[in-house]
């Protein structure tokens, strides 16, 4: 039971997220925050969350793309629930067990807000969407910190502790970066957005978002192997 929820479910959710986003990208009509004439999805100019918009910046209804993207975001709750079974792999060490529970709770709560990213399309509910994104990352931060400490005090290889530390550093850097960027509604406050955000700034934001998401997916997938190793060692 623990292996099913803490190992297989997170892996399934990550694989589904990748496949669903690939389909959503193919079906995306076009447009970005600064160029409504763009055809299709541009990996360096469109945020992941644009796949979940009700209407894209090209003024096209985005039903199919949004369906696949949002379904993937909703499934993150299943991954978060699966992580609640993760602490049982750390029972051999009391400190590791406590930190694992703290990490599991934070990660579970963060996945609720990742799901809310899908429930609050940025073109319709900008403020709620930004709140969901910021809160999800802020809850991920202590979750990864406690998971790193759990691996550190466990019998698992140091590679998992190092991997968690690198992810932690990346999340911290990204949260700081997001905090320094102006949060301007590109739909309802279009004039200010165009005035303060250039294409270079947009592309930097998009690329950094892609990198942190990829880092999180790879790290979470890697951690499931750490859980399996701990089961073998127990």
QUIGIGI-V635834 format. One line per field, one symbol per residue. burial: + if it has 16 or more other ideal C-beta (glycine too) atoms within 10 Angstrom, else -. Layout:
burial = ???
This chain:
burial = ----+++-++--++-++--++-+++-++++++++---+--++--+++++++++-++++---+--++++++-++++++++++++-++++++--+--+++++++++++++++++++++++-++++--+--+++++-++++++++++++++++++++-+---++-+++-++-++--++--+-----+-+------+---+----+--++-++--+--++--++--++-++-++----
